[in-house]
Amino acid sequence: MNKRNLLKTLAAAALVSAGLGAGMAQSLAQEVTLRLHQFLPPQANVPANILTPWAEKIEKDSDGRIKVDIFSAMSLGGTPPQLIDQARDGVVDIVWTLPGYSPGRFPRAEVFELPFMMTDAEAGSRAYWELFESDMKDNDFKDLKILGTWMHGPGVFHVQGEGVSKLEDMQGKKLRGPTRVINGLLSQMGATPVGMPVPAIPEALSKGVIDGTVIPWEVTPALKIPELVNTHTELSGDKALYTAVFVLAMNKAKYDSLPDDLKKVIDDNSGLEYSAFAGRTMQDFDAPGRKKAEATDNQIIVLDEAEVARWKEAAKPVVANWIAEMDAKGIDGSDLYERAQALMEKHSK
């Protein structure tokens, strides 16, 4: 090989090598593993049927370049109320949690937890996402990348001992509540609210720390609630006594560090439709949860319309107090409440 051809060969090899190196570097730079931390055991409805399918879809749509590892039951440490800060501070990449585990910190999200607001979890989750986009994205949640907003189905009372068959039965009962707003409702109804995250409920019931809890049917099998109480109380009618709201939240810097095509994968699997799917799935699993209680000797009480009307009247001060609290924070509480109701009605049609 003459000198000229040798130089051409070496130059070509260098270009190929440089191209391969750049390609490999780009490939490596675009592969990412995201750690998702949440508080329920892995077999519970939300991790099994909402978070895991989402993680699998993200991996599929990214051609395996994004992997989502789910860590359940607080296995990475901390407590459920600390999850939101774990996402904000980059301790983990994504969390599923309740904004209400941080009392007063996400005030606008509380509007959907007010009594007799929720009609249906899917419709409510759509309404929640729309109000998040317009009112919460750049306020309450400005330090996070929110991927989904949803709520569970109608809240139910699960009580050991004398159950709740009328409003007066609430008097003096120590009942676990999930959030500030719902605890305020329990107090207004005459109960003694005890705030605690979901994972603490079984031990609190077994030790008699609480007489009962309010949670939807869907999570009761994972917590073995029918084995720990003997009565369950539902309210009839088209509006639930309460619901609790959730967020799927991502560390903002982690999201921003992704290349545009991987950001698109995240975005395409997040937002309004994913929120609606999550809310619908939570409520769909109420039925099998209820069936497990029906298979026991437990009593299931359903309050009739006349009794529910008494509860609605008794709950009115909860809404009035919340609106006053929002006004004191510089948030137009009445306007937020009315728009949340309108969005709920819009998506319930």
Salt bridges, closest charged atoms under 4 A:
ASP61 OD2 - LYS57 NZ 2.74
ASP69 OD1 - LYS67 NZ 2.53
ASP85 OD1 - ARG88 NH1 3.51
ASP85 OD1 - ARG105 NH2 2.55
ASP89 OD1 - ARG88 NE 2.85
GLU110 OE1 - ARG180 NH2 2.79
GLU122 OE2 - ARG126 NH2 3.60
GLU122 OE2 - ARG280 NH1 3.14
GLU130 OE2 - LYS346 NZ 2.87
GLU130 OE2 - HIS347 NE2 2.73
GLU133 OE1 - LYS137 NZ 3.69
ASP135 OD2 - ARG339 NH2 2.64
ASP140 OD1 - ARG108 NH1 2.47
GLU168 OE2 - ARG310 NH2 2.45
ASP169 OD1 - LYS166 NZ 3.07
GLU203 OE2 - LYS207 NZ 2.66
GLU234 OE2 - ARG290 NE 2.80
ASP261 OD2 - ARG65 NH2 2.75
ASP267 OD1 - LYS145 NZ 3.63
ASP268 OD2 - LYS264 NZ 2.71
GLU273 OE2 - ARG126 NH1 2.97
GLU294 OE2 - ARG290 NH1 2.42
GLU307 OE1 - ARG310 NH1 3.10
GLU313 OE1 - LYS316 NZ 3.08
GLU325 OE1 - ARG180 NH1 2.92
ASP335 OD2 - ARG339 NE 2.88
